[in-house]
């Protein structure tokens, strides 16, 4: 230790007097570890780009050549509604049939009404319930509904597994699969 270093050295509480170069060398490792720990704790929440759960629609088959029904498009789709996803208030420009393959879809009707059925459609299916405007009900695997353009509704997956739905639509040609709707709050 040089004379200048010794002149500034005033050990307290029995601590050794070290030159600044040595002190920084001893502190570098703990400071790096502390910074690494802080970054590991903070980085998962900083700039978190996690997206909200959603519904993923895959059009399995489609045609715009529907005999007897001009200016319509028929589509068969598979929709997977992720756990925690909410589908916005909407309706369809045409008729849609939806059958729940797995999971439970929480379904709310705001305008119109929807009959929930169970069983094969050509063998006198059982009516499970009717969901009327202002009502919410669960639609379970094996159950199905028919939605008309006047039925304004929304849905959610409040379960622990994805909801899988098979959908057949006969929509106005060029119409999107669903059209968002804004209504005054229910009440």
TIKOLTI-200151 format. One record per residue: y, z, x of N, C-alpha, C, O in turn. Coordinates in steps of 0.2 Angstrom, whole numbers, plus 5000, padded with zeros to 4 digits. Layout:
BEGIN
YZXYZXYZXYZX
...
! end
This chain:
BEGIN
499450005004500050005000500650005005500650045009
501149965003501749955007502250015006502150055001
502750015010503250075009503650065003503750115000
503750005000504149994994503750024988503950054984
503050004989502650024983502550104983502550134978
502550134989502450204989503050234987502950294984
503650204988504250244986504250244978504550294975
504050194975504050194967503450224964503450234958
502950244968502350274966502450354964502650384969
502450364958502450434956501850454951501950454945
501350474954500750484950500850544946501150594947
500550534940500650584935499950604932499450564932
499850664930499150694928498550674932498050654929
498650674938498150664943497950584944497350574947
498350544941498150464942498350444948498850464951
497950404951498050374958498650324957498750294952
498950314963499550274963499350204965499050194971
499350144961499050084963499650034963500150034959
499649984967500149924967500049884961499449884958
500549854958500549814952500049764952499749754947
499949734958499349684958498749704956498349674953
498549764959497949794957497849824950497349814947
498449844948498449874941498349814936497849814931
498649754937498549694933497849674933497549644928
497549674939496849654940496349704936495849674933
496449764936496049814932496149804924495749814920
496749784922496949774915496749714912496649704906
496649664917496549594914495849594910495949564904
495349614912494749614908494749654901494549624896
495049714901495049744895495549704890495449704884
496149684893496549644889496249584886496349564880
495849544890495549484887495049504882494949464877
494649554883494149574878494549594871494349584866
495049634872495449654866495749594863495749584856
496049544866496249484863495749444860495849414854
495149444863494549404860494349434853494149404849
494249504854494049544848494549524842494349514836
495249534844495749524838495749454836495749444830
495649404840495549334838494949324833494949284828
494349354835493749354831493849384824493549354819
494249434824494349464817494849424813494749424807
495349404816495849364813495749294811495949264806
495349254815495249184814494949174808495149124805
494449204806494049184800494549184794494449144789
495049224794495549224788496149174789496449154784
496249164795496849124797496749054796496249024799
497149014791497048944790496348934786496048884787
496148984783495448974779495548914775495948914770
495048864776495048804772494548804767494348744764
494248864765493748864760494048834753494548864751
493648794750493848764744493548804738493048834739
493848794732493648834726493048794724492948734725
492548824721491948794719492148744713492648744710
491748694713491848634708491248604705490748634706
491348554701490748514699490748454702491248414704
490148434704490048364707489648324703489048334701
489948264701489648214697489348154700489748124705
488748134699488448074702488248034696487848044692
488547974696488447924691487747894693487747854698
487247904689486547874691486447804688486047764692
486747784683486647714680487247704675487547754672
487447644675488047624671488047554669487747504672
488347534663488347464661488947464656489147504652
489347404657489847384652489647334647490047304643
489047314647488747264643488347304638487647294638
488647334633488347374628488347334622488847324618
487747304619487647264614487847304607487647354606
488247264603488547294597489047344598489347364593
489247364604489847404605490347374610490247394616
490747334608491147304613491647354616491847404613
491947334622492447374625492247454626492647494626
491547464628491347524629490947524636490647474637
490847584639490447584645489947644644490147694642
489347634645488847684645488647704652488547664656
488647774653488447804659487947854658488047894654
487547854663487047914664487247954670487247924676
487348014670487648054676487248114676486948144672
487248144682487048214684487548244687487948224692
487748304684488248344686488048414688487548444685
488248434694488048504697488648544697489148524700
488648594693489248644693489148704697488648744696
489448704703489348754708489448824705489848834700
489148874708489248944706489948964706490248954711
490248994701490949014701491448954699492048974699
491248894698491648844696491948844689491548874684
492548824688492848824681493048744680493348724684
492848724674493048654672493648654668493548694663
494148624669494748624666494648604658494148564657
495148624654495148594647495148524647495648494650
494748494643494748414643494348394637494148434633
494348324636493948294631493748224634493848214639
493348194630493048124632493248074627493248084621
493448014630493647954626493047924623492847864625
492647954619492047924616491547984615491748044614
490947964615490348014614490048034620489847984624
489848094621489448114626488948164624489048204620
488348154627487748204626487648234632487548204638
487548304632487448334638486848384637486848424633
486348384642485748424642485748464648485848444654
485748534647485748574653484948574656484548594653
484948554662484348554666484148624669483548644668
484648654672484548724674485148764674485748734675
485048834674485648874674485948884667485648864662
486448924667486848934660487548914661487948934665
487748864656488448844656488848884651488648884645
489348914653489848954649490348904646490648874650
490248894639490648834636491048864631490848904626
491748844631492248864626492448804622492648754626
492548804616492848754612493548774610493648834607
494048734611494748744609494848714602495248744598
494648654602494748614595494048574594493748554598
493948574587493348544585492748594585492848654585
492148574585491548614585490948574588490948514588
490448614591489948584595489248614593489248674593
488748574591488148604589487648604595487648554598
487448664597486948674602486248664599486048704594
485848624602485148614600484648624606484848624612
484048634604483448644609482948604606482748594600
482548564611481948524609482148454610482648434611
481548414609481648344610482048314603481848334598
482448264605482948244599482548204594482748204588
481948174596481648134591481048174587480648144584
481048244588480548284585480848344582480648404583
481348334578481748384574481948444578481648494578
482448434583482648484587482948544583483148534578
482848604586483048664583483848674584484048664590
484148694579484948714580484948784582484648824579
485248794588485248854591485848894589485848954587
486448854589487048884586487648834586487548774588
488148844582488748804582489248844586489448894584
489648804591490148844594490848804591490948744592
491148854588491748824584492448844588492348874593
492948814586493548824590493748894591493748934586
493948914597494048984598493449024601493549084602
492848994601492249024602492049004609492148944611
491649054613491349034619490649054618490449114615
490149014621489449034621489149004627489348964630
488549034629488149004635487648954632487348964627
487648894636487148844634486648844640486848844646
486048854638485448874643485048814644485148754641
484648814650484248764651483748744645483548784642
483748674644483348644639483748634632483548614628
484348664632484848654627485248594628485448574634
485548564622485948504623486448504617486348534612
486948464619487548464614487748384614487648344618
488148374608488448304607489148324607489348354602
489548294611490348304611490648234608490448184610
491148244604491548184601492248184604492348234607
492548134604493248134607493748184604494248204607
493548204598494048254595493848334597494248374596
493348334601493148404604493448424610493248384615
493848464610494248484616493948554619493848604615
493748554625493348604627493448614635493748574638
493148674637493148684644492448724646492148744641
492348734652491648764654491748794661492248784664
491248844662491248874668490448894670490048894666
490348904676489748934679489849004681490149014686
489649054677489749124679489149154681489049214682
488649114682487949134684487949134692488449134695
487349144694487249154702486949094705486849094711
486749044701486448984704486848924701487148934695
486848864704487148804701486848784694486348804693
487348754690487148734683487048654684487448624687
486448634682486348554683486348534676485948554671
486648474675486748444668486648374669486848344673
486248344664486148274663486648254657486548284652
487048204658487548174654487448104652487348064657
487448084646487448014644488148004640488248044635
488547954642489247944639489247874637488947824640
489647864631489747804628490547804627490747824622
490947784633491647794633492047724632491747674633
492647734630493047674630493047644637493147684642
492947574637492947544644493547564648494147554646
493447584654493947604659494147674659494547694663
493947714654494047784653493747824658493147804660
494047874661493747924666493247964662493247964656
492747994666492248034663492548094659492248104654
493048114661493348174656494148164657494448144662
494548184652495248174652495548244651495348274646
495948274656496248334655496648344649496948294647
496748404646497148414640497548474641497248524644
498148474638498548534639498648554631498948514627
498548614630498648644623499048704624499048734629
499348724618499648794619499148844620498548834618
499248904623498748954624498448974618498748984612
497848994618497449014612497649084610497849124614
497649094604497949164602498049164595498249224593
! end
